[in-house]
């Protein structure tokens, strides 16, 4: 089965996508590839930081 990154549209075999990040946002299942996970994580951390202010 092939999975698709919800951010950049990258496709990979499910076995290769085990390290991808999955999350549920607004009741929608999302999947992010390694590169996007890192970008997404930084964005989330950035958002968290600003919420701590
Ligand atoms: Zn991606």
mmCIF file of the protein (N, C-alpha, C, O) and its ligand, coordinates in Angstrom:
data_MODEL
# 
_entry.id   MODEL 
# 
loop_
_entity.id 
_entity.type 
_entity.pdbx_number_of_molecules 
1 polymer     1 
2 non-polymer 1 
# 
_entity_poly.entity_id                      1 
_entity_poly.type                           'polypeptide(L)' 
_entity_poly.nstd_linkage                   no 
_entity_poly.nstd_monomer                   no 
_entity_poly.pdbx_seq_one_letter_code       
;(UNK)(UNK)(UNK)(UNK)(UNK)(UNK)(UNK)(UNK)(UNK)(UNK)(UNK)(UNK)(UNK)(UNK)(UNK)(UNK)
(UNK)(UNK)(UNK)(UNK)(UNK)(UNK)(UNK)(UNK)(UNK)(UNK)(UNK)(UNK)(UNK)(UNK)(UNK)(UNK)
(UNK)(UNK)(UNK)(UNK)(UNK)(UNK)(UNK)(UNK)(UNK)(UNK)(UNK)(UNK)(UNK)(UNK)(UNK)(UNK)
(UNK)(UNK)(UNK)(UNK)(UNK)
;
_entity_poly.pdbx_seq_one_letter_code_can   XXXXXXXXXXXXXXXXXXXXXXXXXXXXXXXXXXXXXXXXXXXXXXXXXXXXX 
_entity_poly.pdbx_strand_id                 A 
# 
loop_
_entity_poly_seq.entity_id 
_entity_poly_seq.num 
_entity_poly_seq.mon_id 
_entity_poly_seq.hetero 
1 1  UNK n 
1 2  UNK n 
1 3  UNK n 
1 4  UNK n 
1 5  UNK n 
1 6  UNK n 
1 7  UNK n 
1 8  UNK n 
1 9  UNK n 
1 10 UNK n 
1 11 UNK n 
1 12 UNK n 
1 13 UNK n 
1 14 UNK n 
1 15 UNK n 
1 16 UNK n 
1 17 UNK n 
1 18 UNK n 
1 19 UNK n 
1 20 UNK n 
1 21 UNK n 
1 22 UNK n 
1 23 UNK n 
1 24 UNK n 
1 25 UNK n 
1 26 UNK n 
1 27 UNK n 
1 28 UNK n 
1 29 UNK n 
1 30 UNK n 
1 31 UNK n 
1 32 UNK n 
1 33 UNK n 
1 34 UNK n 
1 35 UNK n 
1 36 UNK n 
1 37 UNK n 
1 38 UNK n 
1 39 UNK n 
1 40 UNK n 
1 41 UNK n 
1 42 UNK n 
1 43 UNK n 
1 44 UNK n 
1 45 UNK n 
1 46 UNK n 
1 47 UNK n 
1 48 UNK n 
1 49 UNK n 
1 50 UNK n 
1 51 UNK n 
1 52 UNK n 
1 53 UNK n 
# 
loop_
_struct_asym.id 
_struct_asym.entity_id 
A 1 
B 2 
# 
loop_
_chem_comp.id 
_chem_comp.type 
_chem_comp.mon_nstd_flag 
UNK 'L-peptide linking' . 
ZN  non-polymer         . 
# 
_pdbx_entity_nonpoly.entity_id   2 
_pdbx_entity_nonpoly.name        ? 
_pdbx_entity_nonpoly.comp_id     ZN 
# 
_pdbx_nonpoly_scheme.asym_id         B 
_pdbx_nonpoly_scheme.entity_id       2 
_pdbx_nonpoly_scheme.mon_id          ZN 
_pdbx_nonpoly_scheme.ndb_seq_num     1 
_pdbx_nonpoly_scheme.pdb_seq_num     101 
_pdbx_nonpoly_scheme.auth_seq_num    101 
_pdbx_nonpoly_scheme.pdb_mon_id      ZN 
_pdbx_nonpoly_scheme.auth_mon_id     ZN 
_pdbx_nonpoly_scheme.pdb_strand_id   A 
_pdbx_nonpoly_scheme.pdb_ins_code    . 
# 
loop_
_atom_site.group_PDB 
_atom_site.id 
_atom_site.type_symbol 
_atom_site.label_atom_id 
_atom_site.label_alt_id 
_atom_site.label_comp_id 
_atom_site.label_asym_id 
_atom_site.label_entity_id 
_atom_site.label_seq_id 
_atom_site.pdbx_PDB_ins_code 
_atom_site.Cartn_x 
_atom_site.Cartn_y 
_atom_site.Cartn_z 
_atom_site.occupancy 
_atom_site.B_iso_or_equiv 
_atom_site.pdbx_formal_charge 
_atom_site.auth_seq_id 
_atom_site.auth_comp_id 
_atom_site.auth_asym_id 
_atom_site.auth_atom_id 
_atom_site.pdbx_PDB_model_num 
ATOM   1   N  N  . UNK A 1 1  ? 0.841   -1.201 0.000  1.00 0.00 ? 1   UNK A N  1 
ATOM   2   C  CA . UNK A 1 1  ? 0.000   0.000  0.000  1.00 0.00 ? 1   UNK A CA 1 
ATOM   3   C  C  . UNK A 1 1  ? 0.878   1.253  0.000  1.00 0.00 ? 1   UNK A C  1 
ATOM   4   O  O  . UNK A 1 1  ? 1.889   1.317  0.700  1.00 0.00 ? 1   UNK A O  1 
ATOM   5   N  N  . UNK A 1 2  ? 0.487   2.218  -0.773 1.00 0.00 ? 2   UNK A N  1 
ATOM   6   C  CA . UNK A 1 2  ? 1.238   3.462  -0.861 1.00 0.00 ? 2   UNK A CA 1 
ATOM   7   C  C  . UNK A 1 2  ? 0.583   4.530  0.001  1.00 0.00 ? 2   UNK A C  1 
ATOM   8   O  O  . UNK A 1 2  ? -0.640  4.661  0.032  1.00 0.00 ? 2   UNK A O  1 
ATOM   9   N  N  . UNK A 1 3  ? 1.419   5.289  0.698  1.00 0.00 ? 3   UNK A N  1 
ATOM   10  C  CA . UNK A 1 3  ? 0.899   6.382  1.516  1.00 0.00 ? 3   UNK A CA 1 
ATOM   11  C  C  . UNK A 1 3  ? 1.395   7.702  0.946  1.00 0.00 ? 3   UNK A C  1 
ATOM   12  O  O  . UNK A 1 3  ? 2.439   7.753  0.297  1.00 0.00 ? 3   UNK A O  1 
ATOM   13  N  N  . UNK A 1 4  ? 0.662   8.740  1.185  1.00 0.00 ? 4   UNK A N  1 
ATOM   14  C  CA . UNK A 1 4  ? 0.983   10.042 0.632  1.00 0.00 ? 4   UNK A CA 1 
ATOM   15  C  C  . UNK A 1 4  ? 1.140   11.065 1.745  1.00 0.00 ? 4   UNK A C  1 
ATOM   16  O  O  . UNK A 1 4  ? 0.338   11.105 2.678  1.00 0.00 ? 4   UNK A O  1 
ATOM   17  N  N  . UNK A 1 5  ? 2.163   11.882 1.646  1.00 0.00 ? 5   UNK A N  1 
ATOM   18  C  CA . UNK A 1 5  ? 2.375   12.949 2.608  1.00 0.00 ? 5   UNK A CA 1 
ATOM   19  C  C  . UNK A 1 5  ? 1.311   14.024 2.408  1.00 0.00 ? 5   UNK A C  1 
ATOM   20  O  O  . UNK A 1 5  ? 1.051   14.439 1.279  1.00 0.00 ? 5   UNK A O  1 
ATOM   21  N  N  . UNK A 1 6  ? 0.706   14.467 3.482  1.00 0.00 ? 6   UNK A N  1 
ATOM   22  C  CA . UNK A 1 6  ? -0.370  15.456 3.380  1.00 0.00 ? 6   UNK A CA 1 
ATOM   23  C  C  . UNK A 1 6  ? 0.160   16.865 3.136  1.00 0.00 ? 6   UNK A C  1 
ATOM   24  O  O  . UNK A 1 6  ? -0.604  17.774 2.811  1.00 0.00 ? 6   UNK A O  1 
ATOM   25  N  N  . UNK A 1 7  ? 1.461   17.040 3.294  1.00 0.00 ? 7   UNK A N  1 
ATOM   26  C  CA . UNK A 1 7  ? 2.005   18.382 3.101  1.00 0.00 ? 7   UNK A CA 1 
ATOM   27  C  C  . UNK A 1 7  ? 2.609   18.562 1.714  1.00 0.00 ? 7   UNK A C  1 
ATOM   28  O  O  . UNK A 1 7  ? 2.269   19.510 1.006  1.00 0.00 ? 7   UNK A O  1 
ATOM   29  N  N  . UNK A 1 8  ? 3.509   17.651 1.318  1.00 0.00 ? 8   UNK A N  1 
ATOM   30  C  CA . UNK A 1 8  ? 4.222   17.840 0.056  1.00 0.00 ? 8   UNK A CA 1 
ATOM   31  C  C  . UNK A 1 8  ? 3.776   16.867 -1.020 1.00 0.00 ? 8   UNK A C  1 
ATOM   32  O  O  . UNK A 1 8  ? 4.184   16.996 -2.174 1.00 0.00 ? 8   UNK A O  1 
ATOM   33  N  N  . UNK A 1 9  ? 2.931   15.878 -0.655 1.00 0.00 ? 9   UNK A N  1 
ATOM   34  C  CA . UNK A 1 9  ? 2.424   14.966 -1.660 1.00 0.00 ? 9   UNK A CA 1 
ATOM   35  C  C  . UNK A 1 9  ? 3.372   13.840 -2.001 1.00 0.00 ? 9   UNK A C  1 
ATOM   36  O  O  . UNK A 1 9  ? 3.114   13.072 -2.927 1.00 0.00 ? 9   UNK A O  1 
ATOM   37  N  N  . UNK A 1 10 ? 4.471   13.728 -1.264 1.00 0.00 ? 10  UNK A N  1 
ATOM   38  C  CA . UNK A 1 10 ? 5.424   12.654 -1.480 1.00 0.00 ? 10  UNK A CA 1 
ATOM   39  C  C  . UNK A 1 10 ? 4.749   11.302 -1.242 1.00 0.00 ? 10  UNK A C  1 
ATOM   40  O  O  . UNK A 1 10 ? 3.967   11.142 -0.305 1.00 0.00 ? 10  UNK A O  1 
ATOM   41  N  N  . UNK A 1 11 ? 5.061   10.340 -2.099 1.00 0.00 ? 11  UNK A N  1 
ATOM   42  C  CA . UNK A 1 11 ? 4.477   9.016  -1.938 1.00 0.00 ? 11  UNK A CA 1 
ATOM   43  C  C  . UNK A 1 11 ? 5.552   8.009  -1.600 1.00 0.00 ? 11  UNK A C  1 
ATOM   44  O  O  . UNK A 1 11 ? 6.672   8.089  -2.103 1.00 0.00 ? 11  UNK A O  1 
ATOM   45  N  N  . UNK A 1 12 ? 5.206   7.048  -0.737 1.00 0.00 ? 12  UNK A N  1 
ATOM   46  C  CA . UNK A 1 12 ? 6.156   6.011  -0.349 1.00 0.00 ? 12  UNK A CA 1 
ATOM   47  C  C  . UNK A 1 12 ? 5.392   4.759  0.031  1.00 0.00 ? 12  UNK A C  1 
ATOM   48  O  O  . UNK A 1 12 ? 4.210   4.811  0.371  1.00 0.00 ? 12  UNK A O  1 
ATOM   49  N  N  . UNK A 1 13 ? 6.090   3.621  -0.034 1.00 0.00 ? 13  UNK A N  1 
ATOM   50  C  CA . UNK A 1 13 ? 5.485   2.389  0.438  1.00 0.00 ? 13  UNK A CA 1 
ATOM   51  C  C  . UNK A 1 13 ? 5.246   2.499  1.934  1.00 0.00 ? 13  UNK A C  1 
ATOM   52  O  O  . UNK A 1 13 ? 6.021   3.130  2.653  1.00 0.00 ? 13  UNK A O  1 
ATOM   53  N  N  . UNK A 1 14 ? 4.175   1.884  2.392  1.00 0.00 ? 14  UNK A N  1 
ATOM   54  C  CA . UNK A 1 14 ? 3.831   1.992  3.807  1.00 0.00 ? 14  UNK A CA 1 
ATOM   55  C  C  . UNK A 1 14 ? 4.991   1.521  4.685  1.00 0.00 ? 14  UNK A C  1 
ATOM   56  O  O  . UNK A 1 14 ? 5.236   2.087  5.750  1.00 0.00 ? 14  UNK A O  1 
ATOM   57  N  N  . UNK A 1 15 ? 5.706   0.480  4.234  1.00 0.00 ? 15  UNK A N  1 
ATOM   58  C  CA . UNK A 1 15 ? 6.830   -0.050 5.015  1.00 0.00 ? 15  UNK A CA 1 
ATOM   59  C  C  . UNK A 1 15 ? 7.932   1.005  5.157  1.00 0.00 ? 15  UNK A C  1 
ATOM   60  O  O  . UNK A 1 15 ? 8.629   1.049  6.171  1.00 0.00 ? 15  UNK A O  1 
ATOM   61  N  N  . UNK A 1 16 ? 8.084   1.854  4.133  1.00 0.00 ? 16  UNK A N  1 
ATOM   62  C  CA . UNK A 1 16 ? 9.108   2.890  4.192  1.00 0.00 ? 16  UNK A CA 1 
ATOM   63  C  C  . UNK A 1 16 ? 8.622   4.118  4.950  1.00 0.00 ? 16  UNK A C  1 
ATOM   64  O  O  . UNK A 1 16 ? 9.413   5.001  5.282  1.00 0.00 ? 16  UNK A O  1 
ATOM   65  N  N  . UNK A 1 17 ? 7.348   4.171  5.219  1.00 0.00 ? 17  UNK A N  1 
ATOM   66  C  CA . UNK A 1 17 ? 6.762   5.352  5.846  1.00 0.00 ? 17  UNK A CA 1 
ATOM   67  C  C  . UNK A 1 17 ? 6.510   5.147  7.335  1.00 0.00 ? 17  UNK A C  1 
ATOM   68  O  O  . UNK A 1 17 ? 5.754   5.893  7.956  1.00 0.00 ? 17  UNK A O  1 
ATOM   69  N  N  . UNK A 1 18 ? 7.155   4.124  7.900  1.00 0.00 ? 18  UNK A N  1 
ATOM   70  C  CA . UNK A 1 18 ? 6.928   3.837  9.323  1.00 0.00 ? 18  UNK A CA 1 
ATOM   71  C  C  . UNK A 1 18 ? 7.430   4.976  10.205 1.00 0.00 ? 18  UNK A C  1 
ATOM   72  O  O  . UNK A 1 18 ? 6.915   5.193  11.302 1.00 0.00 ? 18  UNK A O  1 
ATOM   73  N  N  . UNK A 1 19 ? 8.435   5.700  9.721  1.00 0.00 ? 19  UNK A N  1 
ATOM   74  C  CA . UNK A 1 19 ? 9.004   6.773  10.525 1.00 0.00 ? 19  UNK A CA 1 
ATOM   75  C  C  . UNK A 1 19 ? 8.252   8.083  10.316 1.00 0.00 ? 19  UNK A C  1 
ATOM   76  O  O  . UNK A 1 19 ? 8.557   9.094  10.949 1.00 0.00 ? 19  UNK A O  1 
ATOM   77  N  N  . UNK A 1 20 ? 7.275   8.055  9.429  1.00 0.00 ? 20  UNK A N  1 
ATOM   78  C  CA . UNK A 1 20 ? 6.506   9.278  9.192  1.00 0.00 ? 20  UNK A CA 1 
ATOM   79  C  C  . UNK A 1 20 ? 5.685   9.630  10.416 1.00 0.00 ? 20  UNK A C  1 
ATOM   80  O  O  . UNK A 1 20 ? 5.399   8.776  11.256 1.00 0.00 ? 20  UNK A O  1 
ATOM   81  N  N  . UNK A 1 21 ? 5.318   10.867 10.505 1.00 0.00 ? 21  UNK A N  1 
ATOM   82  C  CA . UNK A 1 21 ? 4.496   11.321 11.614 1.00 0.00 ? 21  UNK A CA 1 
ATOM   83  C  C  . UNK A 1 21 ? 3.021   11.273 11.218 1.00 0.00 ? 21  UNK A C  1 
ATOM   84  O  O  . UNK A 1 21 ? 2.641   11.695 10.126 1.00 0.00 ? 21  UNK A O  1 
ATOM   85  N  N  . UNK A 1 22 ? 2.215   10.757 12.115 1.00 0.00 ? 22  UNK A N  1 
ATOM   86  C  CA . UNK A 1 22 ? 0.770   10.779 11.879 1.00 0.00 ? 22  UNK A CA 1 
ATOM   87  C  C  . UNK A 1 22 ? 0.101   11.567 12.987 1.00 0.00 ? 22  UNK A C  1 
ATOM   88  O  O  . UNK A 1 22 ? 0.521   11.530 14.143 1.00 0.00 ? 22  UNK A O  1 
ATOM   89  N  N  . UNK A 1 23 ? -0.917  12.259 12.622 1.00 0.00 ? 23  UNK A N  1 
ATOM   90  C  CA . UNK A 1 23 ? -1.662  13.008 13.632 1.00 0.00 ? 23  UNK A CA 1 
ATOM   91  C  C  . UNK A 1 23 ? -3.090  13.194 13.157 1.00 0.00 ? 23  UNK A C  1 
ATOM   92  O  O  . UNK A 1 23 ? -3.391  13.085 11.968 1.00 0.00 ? 23  UNK A O  1 
ATOM   93  N  N  . UNK A 1 24 ? -3.942  13.473 14.090 1.00 0.00 ? 24  UNK A N  1 
ATOM   94  C  CA . UNK A 1 24 ? -5.333  13.740 13.746 1.00 0.00 ? 24  UNK A CA 1 
ATOM   95  C  C  . UNK A 1 24 ? -5.641  15.188 14.083 1.00 0.00 ? 24  UNK A C  1 
ATOM   96  O  O  . UNK A 1 24 ? -5.600  15.595 15.244 1.00 0.00 ? 24  UNK A O  1 
ATOM   97  N  N  . UNK A 1 25 ? -5.946  15.949 13.063 1.00 0.00 ? 25  UNK A N  1 
ATOM   98  C  CA . UNK A 1 25 ? -6.234  17.358 13.271 1.00 0.00 ? 25  UNK A CA 1 
ATOM   99  C  C  . UNK A 1 25 ? -7.634  17.652 12.757 1.00 0.00 ? 25  UNK A C  1 
ATOM   100 O  O  . UNK A 1 25 ? -7.965  17.328 11.616 1.00 0.00 ? 25  UNK A O  1 
ATOM   101 N  N  . UNK A 1 26 ? -8.438  18.256 13.584 1.00 0.00 ? 26  UNK A N  1 
ATOM   102 C  CA . UNK A 1 26 ? -9.811  18.584 13.197 1.00 0.00 ? 26  UNK A CA 1 
ATOM   103 C  C  . UNK A 1 26 ? -10.514 17.348 12.659 1.00 0.00 ? 26  UNK A C  1 
ATOM   104 O  O  . UNK A 1 26 ? -11.246 17.410 11.672 1.00 0.00 ? 26  UNK A O  1 
ATOM   105 N  N  . UNK A 1 27 ? -10.273 16.207 13.338 1.00 0.00 ? 27  UNK A N  1 
ATOM   106 C  CA . UNK A 1 27 ? -10.901 14.932 13.018 1.00 0.00 ? 27  UNK A CA 1 
ATOM   107 C  C  . UNK A 1 27 ? -10.526 14.448 11.622 1.00 0.00 ? 27  UNK A C  1 
ATOM   108 O  O  . UNK A 1 27 ? -11.229 13.626 11.034 1.00 0.00 ? 27  UNK A O  1 
ATOM   109 N  N  . UNK A 1 28 ? -9.412  14.961 11.092 1.00 0.00 ? 28  UNK A N  1 
ATOM   110 C  CA . UNK A 1 28 ? -8.906  14.452 9.817  1.00 0.00 ? 28  UNK A CA 1 
ATOM   111 C  C  . UNK A 1 28 ? -7.564  13.798 10.071 1.00 0.00 ? 28  UNK A C  1 
ATOM   112 O  O  . UNK A 1 28 ? -6.699  14.374 10.731 1.00 0.00 ? 28  UNK A O  1 
ATOM   113 N  N  . UNK A 1 29 ? -7.390  12.596 9.548  1.00 0.00 ? 29  UNK A N  1 
ATOM   114 C  CA . UNK A 1 29 ? -6.140  11.880 9.723  1.00 0.00 ? 29  UNK A CA 1 
ATOM   115 C  C  . UNK A 1 29 ? -5.100  12.447 8.770  1.00 0.00 ? 29  UNK A C  1 
ATOM   116 O  O  . UNK A 1 29 ? -5.347  12.577 7.571  1.00 0.00 ? 29  UNK A O  1 
ATOM   117 N  N  . UNK A 1 30 ? -3.937  12.784 9.314  1.00 0.00 ? 30  UNK A N  1 
ATOM   118 C  CA . UNK A 1 30 ? -2.893  13.369 8.484  1.00 0.00 ? 30  UNK A CA 1 
ATOM   119 C  C  . UNK A 1 30 ? -1.593  12.596 8.641  1.00 0.00 ? 30  UNK A C  1 
ATOM   120 O  O  . UNK A 1 30 ? -1.319  12.006 9.687  1.00 0.00 ? 30  UNK A O  1 
ATOM   121 N  N  . UNK A 1 31 ? -0.806  12.613 7.583  1.00 0.00 ? 31  UNK A N  1 
ATOM   122 C  CA . UNK A 1 31 ? 0.446   11.893 7.595  1.00 0.00 ? 31  UNK A CA 1 
ATOM   123 C  C  . UNK A 1 31 ? 1.524   12.783 6.984  1.00 0.00 ? 31  UNK A C  1 
ATOM   124 O  O  . UNK A 1 31 ? 1.322   13.382 5.928  1.00 0.00 ? 31  UNK A O  1 
ATOM   125 N  N  . UNK A 1 32 ? 2.656   12.863 7.651  1.00 0.00 ? 32  UNK A N  1 
ATOM   126 C  CA . UNK A 1 32 ? 3.730   13.727 7.179  1.00 0.00 ? 32  UNK A CA 1 
ATOM   127 C  C  . UNK A 1 32 ? 5.007   12.924 6.987  1.00 0.00 ? 32  UNK A C  1 
ATOM   128 O  O  . UNK A 1 32 ? 5.369   12.110 7.837  1.00 0.00 ? 32  UNK A O  1 
ATOM   129 N  N  . UNK A 1 33 ? 5.693   13.154 5.863  1.00 0.00 ? 33  UNK A N  1 
ATOM   130 C  CA . UNK A 1 33 ? 6.951   12.467 5.603  1.00 0.00 ? 33  UNK A CA 1 
ATOM   131 C  C  . UNK A 1 33 ? 8.029   13.011 6.549  1.00 0.00 ? 33  UNK A C  1 
ATOM   132 O  O  . UNK A 1 33 ? 7.801   13.962 7.297  1.00 0.00 ? 33  UNK A O  1 
ATOM   133 N  N  . UNK A 1 34 ? 9.200   12.384 6.494  1.00 0.00 ? 34  UNK A N  1 
ATOM   134 C  CA . UNK A 1 34 ? 10.274  12.767 7.418  1.00 0.00 ? 34  UNK A CA 1 
ATOM   135 C  C  . UNK A 1 34 ? 10.586  14.265 7.337  1.00 0.00 ? 34  UNK A C  1 
ATOM   136 O  O  . UNK A 1 34 ? 10.661  14.954 8.354  1.00 0.00 ? 34  UNK A O  1 
ATOM   137 N  N  . UNK A 1 35 ? 10.764  14.748 6.109  1.00 0.00 ? 35  UNK A N  1 
ATOM   138 C  CA . UNK A 1 35 ? 11.134  16.154 5.934  1.00 0.00 ? 35  UNK A CA 1 
ATOM   139 C  C  . UNK A 1 35 ? 10.038  17.063 6.468  1.00 0.00 ? 35  UNK A C  1 
ATOM   140 O  O  . UNK A 1 35 ? 10.315  18.037 7.167  1.00 0.00 ? 35  UNK A O  1 
ATOM   141 N  N  . UNK A 1 36 ? 8.793   16.740 6.136  1.00 0.00 ? 36  UNK A N  1 
ATOM   142 C  CA . UNK A 1 36 ? 7.680   17.585 6.571  1.00 0.00 ? 36  UNK A CA 1 
ATOM   143 C  C  . UNK A 1 36 ? 7.455   17.445 8.073  1.00 0.00 ? 36  UNK A C  1 
ATOM   144 O  O  . UNK A 1 36 ? 7.042   18.402 8.729  1.00 0.00 ? 36  UNK A O  1 
ATOM   145 N  N  . UNK A 1 37 ? 7.721   16.266 8.619  1.00 0.00 ? 37  UNK A N  1 
ATOM   146 C  CA . UNK A 1 37 ? 7.573   16.084 10.061 1.00 0.00 ? 37  UNK A CA 1 
ATOM   147 C  C  . UNK A 1 37 ? 8.458   17.068 10.791 1.00 0.00 ? 37  UNK A C  1 
ATOM   148 O  O  . UNK A 1 37 ? 8.046   17.716 11.754 1.00 0.00 ? 37  UNK A O  1 
ATOM   149 N  N  . UNK A 1 38 ? 9.698   17.164 10.303 1.00 0.00 ? 38  UNK A N  1 
ATOM   150 C  CA . UNK A 1 38 ? 10.643  18.061 10.951 1.00 0.00 ? 38  UNK A CA 1 
ATOM   151 C  C  . UNK A 1 38 ? 10.158  19.506 10.839 1.00 0.00 ? 38  UNK A C  1 
ATOM   152 O  O  . UNK A 1 38 ? 10.189  20.268 11.805 1.00 0.00 ? 38  UNK A O  1 
ATOM   153 N  N  . UNK A 1 39 ? 9.703   19.868 9.615  1.00 0.00 ? 39  UNK A N  1 
ATOM   154 C  CA . UNK A 1 39 ? 9.225   21.225 9.402  1.00 0.00 ? 39  UNK A CA 1 
ATOM   155 C  C  . UNK A 1 39 ? 7.979   21.475 10.268 1.00 0.00 ? 39  UNK A C  1 
ATOM   156 O  O  . UNK A 1 39 ? 7.841   22.516 10.911 1.00 0.00 ? 39  UNK A O  1 
ATOM   157 N  N  . UNK A 1 40 ? 7.083   20.485 10.258 1.00 0.00 ? 40  UNK A N  1 
ATOM   158 C  CA . UNK A 1 40 ? 5.822   20.597 10.990 1.00 0.00 ? 40  UNK A CA 1 
ATOM   159 C  C  . UNK A 1 40 ? 6.101   20.718 12.488 1.00 0.00 ? 40  UNK A C  1 
ATOM   160 O  O  . UNK A 1 40 ? 5.490   21.524 13.191 1.00 0.00 ? 40  UNK A O  1 
ATOM   161 N  N  . UNK A 1 41 ? 7.045   19.890 12.955 1.00 0.00 ? 41  UNK A N  1 
ATOM   162 C  CA . UNK A 1 41 ? 7.384   19.879 14.375 1.00 0.00 ? 41  UNK A CA 1 
ATOM   163 C  C  . UNK A 1 41 ? 7.898   21.251 14.796 1.00 0.00 ? 41  UNK A C  1 
ATOM   164 O  O  . UNK A 1 41 ? 7.535   21.776 15.849 1.00 0.00 ? 41  UNK A O  1 
ATOM   165 N  N  . UNK A 1 42 ? 8.753   21.817 13.947 1.00 0.00 ? 42  UNK A N  1 
ATOM   166 C  CA . UNK A 1 42 ? 9.321   23.121 14.283 1.00 0.00 ? 42  UNK A CA 1 
ATOM   167 C  C  . UNK A 1 42 ? 8.206   24.179 14.314 1.00 0.00 ? 42  UNK A C  1 
ATOM   168 O  O  . UNK A 1 42 ? 8.196   25.065 15.168 1.00 0.00 ? 42  UNK A O  1 
ATOM   169 N  N  . UNK A 1 43 ? 7.282   24.065 13.375 1.00 0.00 ? 43  UNK A N  1 
ATOM   170 C  CA . UNK A 1 43 ? 6.164   25.008 13.330 1.00 0.00 ? 43  UNK A CA 1 
ATOM   171 C  C  . UNK A 1 43 ? 5.312   24.859 14.585 1.00 0.00 ? 43  UNK A C  1 
ATOM   172 O  O  . UNK A 1 43 ? 4.873   25.846 15.175 1.00 0.00 ? 43  UNK A O  1 
ATOM   173 N  N  . UNK A 1 44 ? 5.086   23.602 14.985 1.00 0.00 ? 44  UNK A N  1 
ATOM   174 C  CA . UNK A 1 44 ? 4.273   23.363 16.174 1.00 0.00 ? 44  UNK A CA 1 
ATOM   175 C  C  . UNK A 1 44 ? 4.969   23.894 17.414 1.00 0.00 ? 44  UNK A C  1 
ATOM   176 O  O  . UNK A 1 44 ? 4.344   24.491 18.290 1.00 0.00 ? 44  UNK A O  1 
ATOM   177 N  N  . UNK A 1 45 ? 6.295   23.661 17.472 1.00 0.00 ? 45  UNK A N  1 
ATOM   178 C  CA . UNK A 1 45 ? 7.048   24.160 18.614 1.00 0.00 ? 45  UNK A CA 1 
ATOM   179 C  C  . UNK A 1 45 ? 7.024   25.679 18.643 1.00 0.00 ? 45  UNK A C  1 
ATOM   180 O  O  . UNK A 1 45 ? 6.907   26.301 19.699 1.00 0.00 ? 45  UNK A O  1 
ATOM   181 N  N  . UNK A 1 46 ? 7.139   26.262 17.446 1.00 0.00 ? 46  UNK A N  1 
ATOM   182 C  CA . UNK A 1 46 ? 7.084   27.712 17.357 1.00 0.00 ? 46  UNK A CA 1 
ATOM   183 C  C  . UNK A 1 46 ? 5.753   28.241 17.849 1.00 0.00 ? 46  UNK A C  1 
ATOM   184 O  O  . UNK A 1 46 ? 5.685   29.252 18.549 1.00 0.00 ? 46  UNK A O  1 
ATOM   185 N  N  . UNK A 1 47 ? 4.676   27.525 17.464 1.00 0.00 ? 47  UNK A N  1 
ATOM   186 C  CA . UNK A 1 47 ? 3.350   27.945 17.882 1.00 0.00 ? 47  UNK A CA 1 
ATOM   187 C  C  . UNK A 1 47 ? 3.210   27.807 19.405 1.00 0.00 ? 47  UNK A C  1 
ATOM   188 O  O  . UNK A 1 47 ? 2.671   28.678 20.089 1.00 0.00 ? 47  UNK A O  1 
ATOM   189 N  N  . UNK A 1 48 ? 3.722   26.667 19.902 1.00 0.00 ? 48  UNK A N  1 
ATOM   190 C  CA . UNK A 1 48 ? 3.663   26.429 21.337 1.00 0.00 ? 48  UNK A CA 1 
ATOM   191 C  C  . UNK A 1 48 ? 4.377   27.545 22.093 1.00 0.00 ? 48  UNK A C  1 
ATOM   192 O  O  . UNK A 1 48 ? 3.891   28.074 23.093 1.00 0.00 ? 48  UNK A O  1 
ATOM   193 N  N  . UNK A 1 49 ? 5.568   27.881 21.558 1.00 0.00 ? 49  UNK A N  1 
ATOM   194 C  CA . UNK A 1 49 ? 6.346   28.927 22.213 1.00 0.00 ? 49  UNK A CA 1 
ATOM   195 C  C  . UNK A 1 49 ? 5.552   30.213 22.311 1.00 0.00 ? 49  UNK A C  1 
ATOM   196 O  O  . UNK A 1 49 ? 5.507   30.854 23.361 1.00 0.00 ? 49  UNK A O  1 
ATOM   197 N  N  . UNK A 1 50 ? 4.922   30.582 21.197 1.00 0.00 ? 50  UNK A N  1 
ATOM   198 C  CA . UNK A 1 50 ? 4.207   31.848 21.203 1.00 0.00 ? 50  UNK A CA 1 
ATOM   199 C  C  . UNK A 1 50 ? 2.986   31.781 22.123 1.00 0.00 ? 50  UNK A C  1 
ATOM   200 O  O  . UNK A 1 50 ? 2.557   32.795 22.674 1.00 0.00 ? 50  UNK A O  1 
ATOM   201 N  N  . UNK A 1 51 ? 2.424   30.557 22.284 1.00 0.00 ? 51  UNK A N  1 
ATOM   202 C  CA . UNK A 1 51 ? 1.266   30.437 23.164 1.00 0.00 ? 51  UNK A CA 1 
ATOM   203 C  C  . UNK A 1 51 ? 1.676   30.539 24.630 1.00 0.00 ? 51  UNK A C  1 
ATOM   204 O  O  . UNK A 1 51 ? 0.860   30.843 25.500 1.00 0.00 ? 51  UNK A O  1 
ATOM   205 N  N  . UNK A 1 52 ? 2.965   30.277 24.887 1.00 0.00 ? 52  UNK A N  1 
ATOM   206 C  CA . UNK A 1 52 ? 3.435   30.358 26.271 1.00 0.00 ? 52  UNK A CA 1 
ATOM   207 C  C  . UNK A 1 52 ? 3.623   31.807 26.720 1.00 0.00 ? 52  UNK A C  1 
ATOM   208 O  O  . UNK A 1 52 ? 3.736   32.087 27.914 1.00 0.00 ? 52  UNK A O  1 
ATOM   209 N  N  . UNK A 1 53 ? 3.653   32.718 25.755 1.00 0.00 ? 53  UNK A N  1 
ATOM   210 C  CA . UNK A 1 53 ? 3.892   34.117 26.102 1.00 0.00 ? 53  UNK A CA 1 
ATOM   211 C  C  . UNK A 1 53 ? 2.729   34.701 26.878 1.00 0.00 ? 53  UNK A C  1 
ATOM   212 O  O  . UNK A 1 53 ? 2.764   35.874 27.253 1.00 0.00 ? 53  UNK A O  1 
HETATM 213 ZN ZN . ZN  B 2 .  ? 6.160   15.709 2.978  1.00 0.00 ? 101 ZN  A ZN 1 
# 
